[in-house]
Amino acid sequence: MTEMSKAKKEHELKPWLKVGSFADLMKHEKEILAYIERIPNGGQLFLIHPFLLLKDIGVELSNRAEQEIMEHEPYLTGLSTTPYYALKNSKEKQHVRFHLHGLFERREKS
């Protein structure tokens, strides 16, 4: 079993990061981005459904954190799980790779 699959199995059983708020998520942005970068199609999966990807990599979001993300990024309310699982389960090599430089845009509250 590879290191990545060991880590993946471990995260499925126990989250490595519990996030209580949007601010808390952003404090851990660099380490989350590093983990996403190591996953096949990680950038694409994050763009398709960030909540599923965060869960899959072992980041547990509180209800408050999810609400704050939805307030911050309202377009996330209508996400479909179908394209996420289609890409996640695909064995085809993707010709485009996305490199994330941040999880969500930082904005000042008005």
N, C-alpha and C positions, 0 to 999 in steps of 0.2 A: 504494500500500500504506500502510495507516495505521500510526501509531507502535506501537500495541498489537500488530498482526500482525507488524511487523518485530521487536519484542521477543520475541514468541512464537516466531518462526522461529529467532531467535538462541539462545533458551534450549533449543530442541529439539536444537540442534547442540552447545551448550556450556553447562554449568550455571554460573550466576552465583554460587552459594554451595555450598560443600562442607561438610557437617556431619559431625563426627566423634563427637559424643555428644549426649545429651539436653540437657545443660547448654549446649553450644555452640548448639544449635537455639534454646533459650530466650534466649540472648544476642542473637540476631537476630530475635526475635519481632516487634518493632515494624515493621521493614522488610518482613518476610514478610507481616504482616497488611495493610500498606499495599498491597502488590502484589495480595493476594487480593481486597481491596476494589475494585480497578479491573477485575477480571475479571467478565464477565457470570456471574451465579449463583455467584460465588466462595465465598461463605459456605455455600451449600447443598452445593456440590461437596466442600468440606472436611469437612462433617458426614457426607456419604455415604462418602467414602474419602479420608482425609487423605494417605495415602501417594501415591496417584495424583495428587492435586492438587499436592502439593509437587514431585513429579517434573515435572509439566506446566508449572509456573512456573519451573523451572530450579534447584530446590533438590535437591542430590544428598545422600542420606543414606547414611552408612557402615553396614555390617552391625551394628556396635556401637550406633550411634544407633537403628536400627530395633529392635534387641533391647531397648534401654533404654525406648523408647517403649512397646513391647508389655508390658514389665514394669510400667510406670507406668499403662498403660491396657489391661488385659487383654481388654476387650470388642472390641478391634480385630482379634482373631485370626480372626473369622468374616466379614470384609467381602466383599461381592460386587462385582464390577466392572460388572455389568449395569446397575444403576441409575445409576452414575456416568456411564457412556458414554451412556445414554439421555438424561440431562439435558444433558450436555455437547454432544451432537449435536442437541438439540432446537432448533427455531426458534421455539417458542411462548414468549410472554412469561410469566414466572412472576409470580403475584399476590402472593407472599410473598417478602420479601428478608431474609436473615439477615445481621446485622452482627456479626462476631466481635470480641470484646474480649480474646481470648487464644487461644493455640494449644492448650495443655493446662493442666489444673489444676496448680498448684504444691503439692507436698506434701513435708513433711519425712520423711526415711527413719526408720523405727522400729527 
